[in-house]
Amino acid sequence: MNTEPDVAFLRDLVMAAGPSGFEQPAQEVVRRRLAGVAAPETDVLGNVVATVNAGGAPGVVIAAHIDQIGLQVTWVDEHGFLYFEKLGGVDNALLAGRAVAIQGRGGTVPGVIGKRPTHMIPEAERGKAAAVNEHWIDIGARDRDDALQRVACGDPIVFEPHFVELGGHAVAGRALDDRAGVYVVIRALELYAAAPGRAALTALSTVQEETRFMGAHVQARRQHPECLVVVDAEFATDQPEVEPRKAGGVAALGGGPTVGRGGGSNSVLFELVRGVAEAEGIALQVKAFPGDTQTDNEWLQTAGGGTAALNLGMPVRYMHSPHEVTNIDDLEAAARLLAAAVRRIGEVYEPGFFTPKV
């Protein structure tokens, strides 16, 4: 099977809207792709699940969250301006002047986020990020009635879609946290399906990670795998003003995926993945997690009363901004690593294999 990066697929994932709680347009991209290798299923929350080699042993789950940060309409004033709240960790300093796309009932409605001009702000307040309620969205409406013909209270909002190929195999776009991880999970399932081992491999695209981890909560009650790998964006350290010594280690674009080591990482699974990376010639960067990983890991790790878990990270610059940057070679390398690791797990697994040893 071709192991070259599939830029078109990543572009499709990034361009599809899917803010937390409203993920189904993006999940439809996932379902269409998975249909070529498995029979995807969607649960009542919107999580998408697909398994290759069902009935194999052990059961392995690889997961990534599909939702992106965004906004939600909370009020339309008499002049037709839209007010909003945040869906997930949106930086207030990045709001003003941004082009957005409101996901209205009748289709996408373009808008621009506005606030008072700097010249009209008291000098003592200039240079500070305005509060969310000091912003609004302008859709060019004449008044409230005109605006309500196109939008409604509760409509989700995303930053304007874009995807750009930069130099050096870097790509830029919104929602690479965590469409990069979804890309890895689906590509890994495809690679494994082309040459399956003994293990059953389940790909899981979760919802609502950016707000309340509810997708992982639900699937933790449904999945009972022997081991689990959560693939998520990792804060890149190869950019100005970011120090690896304060970030738990180096996470550089082009340096390969990161692998987490800490309380959320099973030591046996960690060593197996590191060994497979060495055998396959895949660069791997170790990331220390002395505490919470702030991913779906903590919730999915409780599946079936406890499962061997690991975090695989995709280095991403400018996380939670409208223009994130990653290296697509890292993504494809991570997919190859996961597929090879699952084959290796099938070869060596026996009951108790993942129990930590002294």
VEXRORO-518426 format. One record per residue (C-alpha): residue number from 1; y, x, z. Coordinates in Angstrom, 1 decimal. Example, Ala and Ser with C-alpha at 12.3 -4.5 7.8 and 13.67 -1.06 7.14 Angstrom:
% VEXRORO-518426
<1; <-4.5; 12.3; 7.8>>
<2; <-1.1; 13.7; 7.1>>
This chain:
% VEXRORO-518426
<1; <0.0; 0.0; 0.0>>
<2; <3.6; 1.1; -0.7>>
<3; <5.1; 2.8; 2.3>>
<4; <8.6; 3.2; 0.9>>
<5; <11.4; 1.4; 2.8>>
<6; <11.9; -2.1; 1.6>>
<7; <15.7; -2.3; 1.5>>
<8; <15.7; -5.8; -0.1>>
<9; <13.6; -7.2; 2.7>>
<10; <15.9; -5.8; 5.4>>
<11; <18.9; -7.1; 3.5>>
<12; <17.4; -10.6; 3.5>>
<13; <16.8; -10.5; 7.2>>
<14; <20.4; -9.3; 7.9>>
<15; <22.1; -11.8; 5.6>>
<16; <20.3; -14.8; 7.1>>
<17; <22.1; -16.5; 10.0>>
<18; <20.3; -16.8; 13.3>>
<19; <22.5; -16.8; 16.4>>
<20; <20.7; -17.2; 19.7>>
<21; <19.4; -20.8; 20.0>>
<22; <19.9; -21.4; 16.2>>
<23; <17.5; -18.9; 14.7>>
<24; <15.6; -21.0; 12.1>>
<25; <17.4; -19.8; 8.9>>
<26; <16.4; -16.2; 9.8>>
<27; <13.0; -17.3; 10.9>>
<28; <12.4; -18.9; 7.5>>
<29; <12.8; -15.4; 5.9>>
<30; <10.2; -14.2; 8.4>>
<31; <7.8; -17.1; 7.6>>
<32; <8.1; -16.6; 3.8>>
<33; <7.3; -12.9; 4.2>>
<34; <4.4; -13.4; 6.6>>
<35; <2.8; -16.0; 4.4>>
<36; <1.7; -13.2; 2.1>>
<37; <-0.5; -11.6; 4.8>>
<38; <-1.3; -14.2; 7.4>>
<39; <-0.8; -17.9; 8.4>>
<40; <2.5; -18.0; 10.4>>
<41; <2.9; -20.6; 13.1>>
<42; <6.1; -21.8; 14.7>>
<43; <6.2; -23.1; 18.3>>
<44; <8.5; -25.7; 19.7>>
<45; <11.2; -23.2; 20.6>>
<46; <11.2; -21.6; 17.2>>
<47; <9.1; -18.4; 17.9>>
<48; <7.1; -17.4; 14.8>>
<49; <3.6; -15.9; 15.3>>
<50; <1.1; -14.5; 12.8>>
<51; <-2.3; -12.7; 13.4>>
<52; <-4.3; -10.4; 11.2>>
<53; <-8.0; -9.8; 11.9>>
<54; <-8.1; -12.7; 14.4>>
<55; <-11.2; -12.4; 16.6>>
<56; <-11.0; -8.6; 16.6>>
<57; <-10.8; -6.6; 19.8>>
<58; <-8.7; -5.8; 21.6>>
<59; <-5.8; -8.1; 21.1>>
<60; <-2.5; -6.4; 20.4>>
<61; <0.9; -8.0; 20.1>>
<62; <3.9; -6.4; 18.5>>
<63; <7.2; -8.3; 19.1>>
<64; <10.8; -8.3; 18.2>>
<65; <13.6; -10.8; 18.6>>
<66; <15.2; -12.5; 15.6>>
<67; <18.3; -13.9; 17.2>>
<68; <21.7; -12.3; 16.9>>
<69; <24.9; -12.4; 18.9>>
<70; <27.3; -15.1; 17.9>>
<71; <29.7; -17.8; 18.9>>
<72; <29.6; -21.6; 19.3>>
<73; <32.3; -24.2; 18.7>>
<74; <33.4; -25.9; 22.0>>
<75; <36.6; -27.7; 21.0>>
<76; <38.7; -28.6; 18.0>>
<77; <42.4; -29.2; 18.8>>
<78; <44.9; -31.6; 17.2>>
<79; <46.0; -29.0; 14.7>>
<80; <42.5; -28.3; 13.5>>
<81; <42.0; -24.9; 15.2>>
<82; <38.5; -24.3; 16.6>>
<83; <37.9; -22.9; 20.1>>
<84; <34.6; -21.2; 21.0>>
<85; <32.4; -19.5; 23.6>>
<86; <30.1; -16.5; 23.1>>
<87; <26.4; -16.6; 22.4>>
<88; <25.2; -13.3; 23.9>>
<89; <27.1; -10.1; 24.5>>
<90; <30.0; -10.3; 22.1>>
<91; <32.8; -7.7; 22.9>>
<92; <36.2; -9.6; 23.2>>
<93; <37.9; -6.5; 21.8>>
<94; <36.1; -7.0; 18.4>>
<95; <37.0; -10.7; 17.9>>
<96; <40.6; -10.8; 16.6>>
<97; <40.9; -10.9; 12.8>>
<98; <37.2; -11.2; 12.1>>
<99; <35.9; -13.3; 9.3>>
<100; <33.2; -15.7; 10.5>>
<101; <30.8; -18.3; 9.1>>
<102; <30.5; -21.6; 11.0>>
<103; <27.1; -23.1; 10.4>>
<104; <28.2; -26.7; 9.9>>
<105; <26.0; -29.7; 9.3>>
<106; <27.1; -29.8; 5.6>>
<107; <26.8; -26.1; 5.0>>
<108; <28.6; -22.8; 5.9>>
<109; <32.3; -23.1; 6.6>>
<110; <34.3; -19.8; 6.4>>
<111; <36.9; -19.1; 9.0>>
<112; <39.0; -16.3; 10.6>>
<113; <39.5; -15.6; 14.3>>
<114; <43.1; -15.5; 15.3>>
<115; <45.1; -14.8; 18.4>>
<116; <48.8; -14.2; 19.2>>
<117; <50.3; -11.3; 17.3>>
<118; <50.9; -8.1; 19.3>>
<119; <54.6; -8.4; 18.8>>
<120; <54.6; -11.8; 20.7>>
<121; <52.6; -10.5; 23.7>>
<122; <54.4; -9.2; 26.8>>
<123; <54.6; -5.4; 26.7>>
<124; <52.6; -5.0; 29.9>>
<125; <49.7; -7.0; 28.4>>
<126; <49.6; -5.2; 25.0>>
<127; <46.5; -3.1; 24.2>>
<128; <44.2; -5.2; 26.4>>
<129; <41.4; -7.3; 25.0>>
<130; <42.3; -10.9; 25.0>>
<131; <40.1; -13.4; 26.8>>
<132; <37.8; -15.6; 24.7>>
<133; <39.9; -18.7; 25.3>>
<134; <42.9; -16.9; 23.9>>
<135; <41.3; -16.8; 20.5>>
<136; <40.7; -19.5; 18.0>>
<137; <39.2; -20.0; 14.5>>
<138; <41.3; -21.0; 11.6>>
<139; <39.4; -22.8; 8.8>>
<140; <42.6; -23.9; 7.0>>
<141; <42.4; -27.5; 8.3>>
<142; <45.4; -29.8; 8.2>>
<143; <44.6; -31.3; 11.6>>
<144; <41.7; -32.3; 13.9>>
<145; <40.4; -35.0; 11.6>>
<146; <40.4; -32.7; 8.6>>
<147; <38.5; -30.0; 10.6>>
<148; <36.0; -32.5; 11.9>>
<149; <35.0; -33.4; 8.3>>
<150; <33.5; -29.9; 8.1>>
<151; <32.6; -28.8; 11.6>>
<152; <31.6; -30.3; 14.9>>
<153; <31.5; -29.4; 18.6>>
<154; <28.4; -27.3; 19.2>>
<155; <28.2; -25.7; 15.7>>
<156; <27.0; -22.1; 15.8>>
<157; <29.1; -19.3; 14.4>>
<158; <28.2; -15.8; 13.1>>
<159; <30.2; -12.9; 11.8>>
<160; <30.6; -12.9; 8.1>>
<161; <27.3; -11.7; 6.5>>
<162; <27.3; -8.3; 4.9>>
<163; <24.8; -5.5; 4.2>>
<164; <25.9; -2.0; 2.9>>
<165; <23.8; 1.0; 2.0>>
<166; <25.6; 4.1; 3.3>>
<167; <24.7; 7.7; 2.5>>
<168; <21.7; 9.5; 4.0>>
<169; <19.4; 6.4; 4.1>>
<170; <21.8; 4.8; 6.6>>
<171; <22.5; 1.1; 6.3>>
<172; <25.2; -1.1; 7.9>>
<173; <25.3; -4.7; 8.6>>
<174; <25.5; -7.4; 11.3>>
<175; <22.5; -8.3; 13.4>>
<176; <20.5; -5.0; 13.0>>
<177; <20.0; -5.7; 16.7>>
<178; <17.3; -6.8; 16.2>>
<179; <16.5; -7.5; 12.6>>
<180; <15.7; -3.8; 12.4>>
<181; <12.9; -4.5; 14.9>>
<182; <11.7; -7.6; 13.1>>
<183; <11.5; -5.5; 9.9>>
<184; <9.3; -3.0; 11.7>>
<185; <7.0; -5.7; 13.2>>
<186; <6.4; -7.4; 9.9>>
<187; <6.0; -4.2; 7.9>>
<188; <3.5; -3.0; 10.5>>
<189; <1.5; -6.1; 10.1>>
<190; <1.5; -5.7; 6.3>>
<191; <0.4; -2.1; 6.6>>
<192; <-2.3; -3.0; 9.1>>
<193; <-3.6; -5.9; 6.9>>
<194; <-3.9; -3.5; 4.0>>
<195; <-6.4; -1.4; 6.0>>
<196; <-7.3; -3.2; 9.2>>
<197; <-9.2; -1.7; 12.1>>
<198; <-11.2; -3.4; 14.9>>
<199; <-8.2; -4.8; 16.8>>
<200; <-6.6; -8.1; 16.3>>
<201; <-2.9; -7.7; 15.6>>
<202; <-0.4; -10.4; 16.2>>
<203; <3.2; -10.2; 15.0>>
<204; <5.7; -12.1; 17.1>>
<205; <9.3; -12.9; 16.2>>
<206; <11.0; -14.3; 19.3>>
<207; <14.1; -16.4; 19.9>>
<208; <16.9; -16.5; 22.4>>
<209; <16.6; -12.9; 23.6>>
<210; <20.3; -12.3; 23.5>>
<211; <21.0; -15.2; 25.9>>
<212; <18.1; -16.1; 28.2>>
<213; <14.8; -14.5; 27.0>>
<214; <13.3; -18.0; 26.7>>
<215; <11.3; -17.3; 23.6>>
<216; <9.5; -14.4; 25.4>>
<217; <9.1; -16.6; 28.5>>
<218; <7.2; -19.2; 26.5>>
<219; <5.0; -16.8; 24.5>>
<220; <4.1; -14.9; 27.7>>
<221; <2.2; -18.1; 28.7>>
<222; <0.5; -18.4; 25.4>>
<223; <-0.4; -14.8; 24.5>>
<224; <-3.1; -12.9; 26.4>>
<225; <-3.2; -9.5; 24.6>>
<226; <-4.7; -6.3; 26.1>>
<227; <-1.5; -4.5; 25.0>>
<228; <1.9; -5.2; 23.7>>
<229; <4.7; -3.2; 22.0>>
<230; <8.2; -4.6; 22.0>>
<231; <10.4; -3.3; 19.2>>
<232; <14.1; -3.5; 19.8>>
<233; <17.4; -1.7; 18.8>>
<234; <18.2; 1.4; 20.9>>
<235; <21.6; 2.7; 21.6>>
<236; <22.1; 5.7; 19.2>>
<237; <23.5; 8.8; 20.8>>
<238; <24.5; 10.7; 17.7>>
<239; <28.0; 9.3; 17.6>>
<240; <31.3; 10.3; 19.3>>
<241; <31.8; 9.5; 23.0>>
<242; <28.1; 8.9; 23.7>>
<243; <26.2; 11.5; 25.8>>
<244; <22.4; 11.7; 25.7>>
<245; <22.3; 12.9; 29.3>>
<246; <23.8; 9.6; 30.4>>
<247; <21.7; 7.5; 28.0>>
<248; <18.2; 8.5; 29.0>>
<249; <17.6; 10.9; 26.2>>
<250; <18.4; 11.5; 22.5>>
<251; <18.3; 8.6; 20.1>>
<252; <19.5; 10.0; 16.7>>
<253; <19.5; 8.3; 13.4>>
<254; <16.9; 10.0; 11.1>>
<255; <15.1; 11.4; 14.2>>
<256; <12.4; 8.7; 14.1>>
<257; <11.9; 5.8; 16.5>>
<258; <12.2; 6.2; 20.2>>
<259; <9.4; 5.5; 22.7>>
<260; <10.2; 4.3; 26.2>>
<261; <8.8; 5.9; 29.3>>
<262; <9.2; 4.3; 32.7>>
<263; <8.2; 1.3; 34.8>>
<264; <8.0; -0.9; 31.7>>
<265; <5.7; 1.5; 29.9>>
<266; <1.9; 1.8; 30.3>>
<267; <1.2; 5.5; 30.7>>
<268; <-2.1; 5.3; 28.7>>
<269; <-0.5; 3.4; 25.8>>
<270; <2.5; 5.8; 25.9>>
<271; <0.2; 8.8; 25.5>>
<272; <-1.9; 7.1; 22.8>>
<273; <1.2; 6.3; 20.7>>
<274; <2.6; 9.8; 21.2>>
<275; <-0.7; 11.3; 20.1>>
<276; <-0.9; 9.1; 17.0>>
<277; <2.7; 10.1; 16.1>>
<278; <1.8; 13.8; 16.3>>
<279; <-1.4; 13.2; 14.2>>
<280; <0.5; 11.2; 11.6>>
<281; <3.4; 13.7; 11.4>>
<282; <5.9; 11.0; 12.5>>
<283; <8.9; 12.1; 14.5>>
<284; <9.3; 10.4; 17.9>>
<285; <12.1; 10.5; 20.4>>
<286; <11.3; 9.9; 24.1>>
<287; <13.7; 7.5; 25.9>>
<288; <13.7; 7.3; 29.7>>
<289; <13.7; 3.8; 31.2>>
<290; <14.0; 4.3; 35.0>>
<291; <14.6; 0.5; 35.4>>
<292; <14.9; -2.7; 33.4>>
<293; <14.6; -2.2; 29.6>>
<294; <16.8; -5.2; 29.0>>
<295; <14.4; -6.4; 26.3>>
<296; <11.7; -9.0; 25.9>>
<297; <9.3; -6.4; 27.5>>
<298; <9.8; -7.6; 31.1>>
<299; <8.8; -11.2; 30.2>>
<300; <6.0; -10.6; 27.7>>
<301; <4.5; -7.9; 30.0>>
<302; <3.4; -10.7; 32.4>>
<303; <1.3; -12.3; 29.6>>
<304; <-2.2; -13.2; 30.8>>
<305; <-1.5; -11.9; 34.3>>
<306; <-0.3; -8.5; 33.1>>
<307; <-0.6; -6.5; 29.9>>
<308; <-0.2; -2.8; 28.9>>
<309; <3.3; -2.7; 27.5>>
<310; <5.5; -0.2; 25.7>>
<311; <9.0; -0.2; 24.1>>
<312; <9.6; 1.2; 20.6>>
<313; <13.3; 1.6; 19.8>>
<314; <15.2; 1.8; 16.6>>
<315; <18.4; 3.9; 17.0>>
<316; <21.4; 1.8; 16.1>>
<317; <25.1; 2.8; 16.3>>
<318; <27.8; 0.4; 17.3>>
<319; <25.4; -2.1; 19.0>>
<320; <26.7; -5.7; 19.4>>
<321; <29.5; -5.2; 16.9>>
<322; <29.9; -6.9; 13.5>>
<323; <29.0; -3.6; 11.8>>
<324; <25.9; -1.9; 13.2>>
<325; <24.4; 1.1; 11.5>>
<326; <20.8; 2.3; 11.4>>
<327; <18.5; 4.5; 9.3>>
<328; <15.9; 2.6; 7.2>>
<329; <13.6; 5.6; 7.2>>
<330; <13.3; 5.3; 11.0>>
<331; <12.3; 1.7; 10.5>>
<332; <9.5; 2.4; 8.0>>
<333; <8.3; 5.3; 10.1>>
<334; <8.0; 3.0; 13.1>>
<335; <6.0; 0.5; 11.1>>
<336; <3.6; 3.2; 9.9>>
<337; <3.3; 4.4; 13.5>>
<338; <2.5; 1.0; 14.8>>
<339; <-0.1; 0.3; 12.2>>
<340; <-1.8; 3.6; 12.8>>
<341; <-1.6; 3.2; 16.6>>
<342; <-3.3; -0.2; 16.4>>
<343; <-6.1; 1.2; 14.3>>
<344; <-6.5; 4.0; 16.9>>
<345; <-6.6; 1.4; 19.8>>
<346; <-9.4; -0.4; 18.0>>
<347; <-11.4; 2.9; 17.8>>
<348; <-11.1; 3.9; 21.4>>
<349; <-10.8; 0.6; 23.3>>
<350; <-13.2; -0.5; 26.0>>
<351; <-12.6; -2.7; 29.1>>
<352; <-10.3; -0.9; 31.5>>
<353; <-9.0; 1.5; 28.9>>
<354; <-5.4; 0.8; 29.7>>
<355; <-5.8; 1.1; 33.5>>
<356; <-3.6; 4.0; 34.5>>
<357; <-5.5; 7.2; 35.5>>
<358; <-4.7; 9.6; 38.2>>
